[in-house]
Amino acid sequence: MTYTPELLEELKILCLFNLATTQEGIKVHSEAKPEAIAATRRLHEKGLITLVDGGYLTSLGYDAARYAQDLLTILETSDITS
């Protein structure tokens, strides 16, 4: 399995969510990049977010966003020790 451009766009959207609160969602406006709009729609179809244009994370979406954000943190860390 490889990261397709579509999956990378979905990961980008998941990384926009603030995991510190369940009361804060996102809104992807119609003026956003077509790739972001399509990624948000796919996340909704997969049951990860509540609305086709963003909204809030579902419980599965919260887990996915947490893993996506954790992975990004790990990969961006320059001081990785083994």
N, C-alpha and C positions, 0 to 999 in steps of 0.2 A: 504494500500500500504506500502511496506517495501523497504528499501534500499538493493538491491541485490548486490552481489560482482561486477557485470557488471556495475551497475549504479554508484557505488563508484569509479570504475576505470574511468568512464566518467567524474565524478566530479573532480577527480585528474587531468585529462588532461585539463579541463576547468580552473582550478586554476593555470595552468602554463602560461596562457596568461597575458601579460602586458596590463592592461586596460588603461594606461596613454596615449597610442598611438595606432592608427589603422595601423601604418606602420610597426609594429613588429609582426611577426607570430612565429610559432613553426614548428619544423621538428622532426617527430618521425622516427628514423632510423630503418633499418631492423634488427639491433642488439639489439633493445630495447626488454623489456619483452614482451612476446606474449600477455599478458593482456593489455598492453598499446597500442600495435599495433591494437588489436581488438577494443578497446575502441575508438581509433581515427577513425577507419573505421566506426564504428557505428555513431559517431558524424557527420561524413561527410554524411552518409546515411540519417541522420535526418535533414540535411541542416543547421547545426550549424557551420561548418568549410568548407573552400573552397576546400581543397584537401584531398584525402584519407589518406595521411601521415602527415596531419597537415595543413599548410598554414595559412590563416587568418580567423578571426571570421567573420561570416555573421552578419547582423544586429540582427537576432534572437539569434545567437551565442553569440554576445556581451552581450545581456540582460541575457542570461543563465549564462555566465561566471561571470557577475557582481553579480547576485544573489548567485551563488555558492561561490564566494570569500567573499561576505558580510556574508553569513551564517557561513563560516569557521571562519571569524574574530569574529563574535558574540560568537560562541561556544568555541573559544580559549581564550576569554577574561575571566580572573580570577576575575575581579572586577565588576561583574554584580550586578547592583542595581535594585530594583523593584520600 
